[in-house]
């Protein structure tokens, strides 16, 4: 026989249920606080565990960062700074606008305050695909990358001829801020692209002294004040394989090539260069020449010049 509960027991049972219902929100809050504390603990432990990663893994991560982030890493801790200064830049072989483009495409970097400031300071207002960088920033980068750089390509990056001062062989140079800065050596540099930069003879002679082992050079905007420097440059660059000139001033048309490196395999010029005289020199002095490119056509070549051009056997 089933025993029925008394009215008193039912009232007590009902009170217990109500009590539990009242306590439920408080317990939920306790669980929420507990979860938050656990999350903070996890974040702290993750940060600690990240810092405890071996140097090899940290370096692999650092080398995948955009330029600005890689520089920011140096400020995190003395260990990270020493690590990235010693080895974090030793596989930085090519300086070009790809590193700016990578920063622009990196969603996390782009949305961060640091990334926004970086992009705002370096993207030209009139051209979203062109970048500007100051000589002071170039000094910072070259201080870390110069020993390993194989190529400097300034396509898409706005600089001027004052960049040549960074290549000077003098022990120290004066900066725009009136301070002195140590000059950098580029022992492994093989390719140098300097588009849209007017270089006078002084600038070209600096390049000749700084990079005697260059294998490729691109010059542009040469003028009357560039003639002597170009002659010195071509005499010094005895390992040059690719010689490219484009976008020169009209006054440069009468420039007479005194000598060309015997190692040249490719010459590319535009229509402001006196072509017949250049071809004549190439026949005499460039036995390894494989490719001769004349941009915008070869209208100035007469029949005699054309026969001479064919004698290049390129």
C-alpha positions as CSV (number, residue, x, y, z in Angstrom):
1,X,0.0,0.0,0.0
2,X,1.4,3.4,-1.1
3,X,1.8,5.8,1.7
4,X,0.6,9.3,1.0
5,X,2.7,12.3,2.0
6,X,1.3,14.6,4.5
7,X,0.4,18.2,3.6
8,X,3.3,19.4,5.8
9,X,5.8,17.3,3.9
10,X,4.5,18.6,0.6
11,X,4.9,22.2,1.8
12,X,8.5,21.5,2.8
13,X,9.2,19.8,-0.5
14,X,7.8,22.8,-2.4
15,X,9.9,25.2,-0.4
16,X,13.1,23.2,-1.3
17,X,12.2,23.4,-5.0
18,X,11.7,27.2,-4.8
19,X,15.0,27.5,-2.8
20,X,16.9,25.7,-5.5
21,X,15.3,27.8,-8.2
22,X,16.4,31.0,-6.4
23,X,19.9,29.6,-6.0
24,X,20.3,28.7,-9.7
25,X,21.2,32.1,-11.1
26,X,23.9,32.6,-8.4
27,X,25.4,29.2,-9.2
28,X,25.4,30.2,-12.9
29,X,27.3,33.4,-12.0
30,X,29.8,31.4,-10.0
31,X,30.3,29.1,-13.0
32,X,30.7,32.1,-15.3
33,X,33.3,33.7,-13.0
34,X,35.1,30.4,-12.7
35,X,35.2,30.0,-16.5
36,X,36.6,33.5,-16.9
37,X,39.3,32.8,-14.4
38,X,40.1,29.6,-16.1
39,X,40.3,31.3,-19.5
40,X,42.6,34.0,-18.1
41,X,44.7,31.2,-16.6
42,X,44.8,29.5,-19.9
43,X,45.8,32.7,-21.7
44,X,48.6,33.3,-19.2
45,X,49.8,29.7,-19.5
46,X,49.7,30.0,-23.4
47,X,51.8,33.1,-23.3
48,X,54.2,31.5,-20.9
49,X,54.4,28.4,-23.0
50,X,54.9,30.5,-26.2
51,X,57.8,32.2,-24.6
52,X,59.2,28.8,-23.6
53,X,59.3,27.6,-27.2
54,X,62.8,26.7,-28.4
55,X,64.7,29.3,-30.4
56,X,64.4,27.4,-33.7
57,X,60.6,27.5,-33.6
58,X,60.5,31.1,-32.5
59,X,62.8,32.0,-35.4
60,X,60.6,30.1,-37.8
61,X,57.6,32.2,-36.6
62,X,59.5,35.5,-36.6
63,X,60.7,35.0,-40.2
64,X,57.1,34.8,-41.5
65,X,56.1,38.1,-40.0
66,X,55.8,41.3,-42.0
67,X,58.6,43.9,-41.7
68,X,56.8,46.1,-39.1
69,X,55.8,43.1,-36.9
70,X,59.4,41.7,-37.1
71,X,60.7,45.1,-35.8
72,X,58.0,45.2,-33.1
73,X,59.1,41.7,-31.9
74,X,62.4,43.3,-30.7
75,X,60.5,45.3,-28.1
76,X,58.8,42.3,-26.4
77,X,61.7,41.1,-24.4
78,X,65.5,41.1,-24.3
79,X,65.6,37.5,-25.3
80,X,63.4,38.0,-28.4
81,X,65.4,41.1,-29.3
82,X,68.7,39.3,-29.1
83,X,67.3,36.3,-31.0
84,X,65.8,38.2,-33.9
85,X,68.8,40.5,-34.2
86,X,71.2,37.6,-34.3
87,X,69.3,35.3,-36.6
88,X,65.9,36.6,-37.4
89,X,67.0,38.5,-40.5
90,X,69.7,36.2,-41.8
91,X,67.3,34.7,-44.4
92,X,66.1,38.2,-45.6
93,X,67.6,38.1,-49.1
94,X,65.4,40.3,-51.2
95,X,64.3,43.8,-50.4
96,X,61.3,44.8,-52.5
97,X,57.7,45.9,-52.2
98,X,56.5,42.3,-51.6
99,X,57.0,42.8,-47.9
100,X,54.8,45.8,-47.8
101,X,52.2,43.9,-49.9
102,X,52.3,41.0,-47.5
103,X,51.7,43.4,-44.6
104,X,48.7,44.9,-46.5
105,X,47.2,41.4,-47.1
106,X,47.7,40.2,-43.6
107,X,44.2,40.6,-42.1
108,X,45.3,40.3,-38.4
109,X,48.2,42.8,-39.0
110,X,46.0,45.2,-41.0
111,X,43.3,45.4,-38.3
112,X,45.7,45.9,-35.4
113,X,46.6,49.4,-34.2
114,X,50.2,48.8,-35.0
115,X,49.3,47.6,-38.5
116,X,47.0,50.6,-39.2
117,X,49.7,53.1,-38.3
118,X,52.3,51.3,-40.4
119,X,50.1,51.2,-43.5
120,X,48.9,54.8,-43.0
121,X,52.5,56.0,-42.8
122,X,53.8,54.0,-45.8
123,X,51.0,53.9,-48.4
124,X,51.2,56.9,-50.7
125,X,47.9,58.8,-50.7
126,X,47.7,59.1,-54.5
127,X,48.7,55.5,-55.2
128,X,47.6,52.6,-53.1
129,X,50.1,50.2,-54.8
130,X,53.1,52.4,-54.2
131,X,55.0,52.7,-50.9
132,X,57.1,55.3,-49.3
133,X,60.0,54.7,-46.9
134,X,62.3,57.2,-45.2
135,X,66.1,56.9,-45.2
136,X,65.9,56.6,-41.4
137,X,63.7,53.5,-41.8
138,X,66.0,52.1,-44.5
139,X,68.9,52.5,-42.2
140,X,67.1,50.5,-39.6
141,X,66.4,47.7,-42.1
142,X,69.8,47.8,-43.7
143,X,71.5,47.6,-40.3
144,X,69.8,44.2,-39.9
145,X,69.7,42.9,-43.5
146,X,72.7,44.3,-45.4
147,X,75.1,41.3,-44.9
148,X,72.6,38.9,-46.4
149,X,70.8,40.9,-49.0
150,X,71.1,39.6,-52.6
151,X,68.7,42.0,-54.3
152,X,67.5,45.5,-53.7
153,X,64.5,46.3,-56.0
154,X,62.9,49.7,-55.5
155,X,60.1,49.2,-58.0
156,X,56.9,50.5,-56.3
157,X,58.8,52.2,-53.5
158,X,59.3,55.9,-53.4
159,X,62.8,57.0,-52.6
160,X,65.2,59.6,-54.0
161,X,68.9,59.7,-54.9
162,X,69.8,60.4,-51.2
163,X,69.6,56.6,-50.8
164,X,73.0,56.4,-52.4
165,X,74.5,57.9,-49.2
166,X,73.5,54.7,-47.4
167,X,75.8,52.8,-49.8
168,X,78.8,55.1,-49.3
169,X,82.1,53.5,-48.3
170,X,82.8,56.3,-45.8
171,X,82.9,55.1,-42.2
172,X,80.0,57.4,-41.1
173,X,77.4,59.6,-42.8
174,X,75.4,62.6,-41.8
175,X,71.6,61.9,-41.6
176,X,68.8,64.4,-42.1
177,X,68.5,64.7,-38.4
178,X,72.1,65.9,-38.0
179,X,73.2,62.6,-36.4
180,X,75.9,60.3,-37.7
181,X,75.1,56.7,-38.7
182,X,77.4,53.8,-39.5
183,X,77.4,52.8,-43.2
184,X,76.5,49.3,-44.2
185,X,78.3,46.7,-46.2
186,X,76.5,44.6,-48.8
187,X,78.9,41.7,-49.6
188,X,76.3,39.4,-51.2
189,X,74.3,42.0,-53.2
190,X,74.0,40.9,-56.9
191,X,71.1,42.8,-58.2
192,X,70.2,46.5,-57.9
193,X,67.0,48.1,-59.4
194,X,66.8,51.9,-59.1
195,X,63.8,53.0,-61.2
196,X,62.5,56.6,-61.2
197,X,65.6,57.9,-59.4
198,X,67.7,60.6,-61.0
199,X,71.4,59.7,-60.4
200,X,74.2,62.2,-61.0
201,X,77.9,61.3,-61.4
202,X,78.5,61.4,-57.7
203,X,75.7,58.9,-57.0
204,X,76.9,56.6,-59.8
205,X,80.5,56.7,-58.5
206,X,79.3,55.7,-55.0
207,X,77.5,52.7,-56.5
208,X,80.7,51.8,-58.4
209,X,82.7,51.7,-55.2
210,X,80.0,50.1,-53.1
211,X,79.0,47.2,-55.4
212,X,82.0,46.1,-57.6
213,X,80.5,42.5,-57.8
214,X,77.1,43.5,-59.1
215,X,75.7,41.2,-61.8
216,X,72.5,43.2,-62.6
217,X,71.8,46.9,-62.5
218,X,68.8,49.0,-63.7
219,X,69.3,52.8,-64.0
220,X,66.9,55.5,-65.1
221,X,66.5,59.2,-65.4
222,X,70.2,59.7,-66.4
223,X,71.1,63.2,-67.7
224,X,74.1,65.3,-68.7
225,X,75.3,65.3,-65.1
226,X,75.4,61.5,-65.2
227,X,77.9,60.9,-68.0
228,X,81.2,60.8,-66.1
229,X,79.7,58.7,-63.3
230,X,78.3,56.1,-65.8
231,X,81.7,55.7,-67.4
232,X,83.3,55.1,-64.0
233,X,80.5,52.7,-63.1
234,X,80.9,50.6,-66.3
235,X,84.7,50.4,-65.8
236,X,84.3,49.1,-62.2
237,X,81.5,46.6,-62.6
238,X,83.6,43.8,-64.2
239,X,81.2,41.1,-63.2
240,X,78.1,42.8,-64.7
241,X,75.9,40.4,-66.8
242,X,72.7,42.5,-67.2
243,X,72.8,46.2,-67.9
244,X,69.4,48.0,-68.2
245,X,68.8,51.8,-68.8
246,X,65.4,53.2,-69.2
247,X,63.6,56.5,-69.0
248,X,66.6,58.8,-69.5
249,X,66.4,62.5,-70.3
250,X,66.7,63.5,-74.0
251,X,70.0,65.3,-73.3
252,X,71.6,61.9,-72.6
253,X,71.2,60.8,-76.2
254,X,74.6,62.0,-77.1
255,X,76.4,60.0,-74.4
256,X,79.3,58.1,-75.9
257,X,80.0,54.7,-74.3
258,X,83.7,54.5,-73.5
259,X,83.7,50.9,-72.4
260,X,81.4,48.0,-71.6
261,X,82.1,45.1,-69.2
262,X,83.3,42.1,-71.1
263,X,81.1,39.9,-68.9
264,X,77.8,41.5,-70.3
265,X,75.3,39.0,-71.6
266,X,72.2,41.2,-71.8
267,X,71.8,44.9,-72.7
268,X,68.5,46.7,-72.5
269,X,68.1,50.3,-73.5
270,X,65.3,52.7,-74.6
271,X,65.1,55.1,-77.5
272,X,67.1,58.0,-75.9
273,X,70.4,56.1,-76.3
274,X,72.5,56.5,-79.4
275,X,72.1,52.9,-80.6
276,X,74.7,52.6,-83.4
277,X,77.5,53.7,-81.1
278,X,76.4,51.3,-78.4
279,X,76.2,48.4,-80.8
280,X,79.7,49.2,-82.1
281,X,81.1,49.1,-78.6
282,X,79.2,45.9,-77.8
283,X,80.6,44.1,-80.9
284,X,84.2,45.0,-79.8
285,X,83.9,44.5,-76.0
286,X,81.2,42.0,-75.2
287,X,82.0,38.6,-76.6
288,X,79.5,36.9,-74.3
289,X,76.5,39.0,-75.2
290,X,73.4,36.9,-75.7
291,X,70.5,39.4,-75.7
292,X,70.2,43.0,-76.9
293,X,66.8,44.7,-76.2
294,X,65.9,48.1,-77.7
295,X,62.6,49.3,-76.3
296,X,60.1,51.2,-78.4
297,X,61.6,49.9,-81.7
298,X,64.8,50.5,-83.7
299,X,63.7,53.2,-86.1
300,X,67.1,54.9,-86.1
301,X,68.9,51.9,-87.5
302,X,69.8,52.1,-91.1
303,X,70.7,49.2,-93.3
304,X,74.4,49.5,-92.5
305,X,73.6,49.6,-88.7
306,X,71.3,46.7,-89.1
307,X,74.1,44.6,-90.6
308,X,76.3,45.6,-87.8
309,X,73.6,44.7,-85.3
310,X,73.3,41.3,-86.8
311,X,77.1,40.9,-86.3
312,X,76.4,40.8,-82.6
313,X,75.2,37.2,-83.2
314,X,72.6,37.5,-80.3
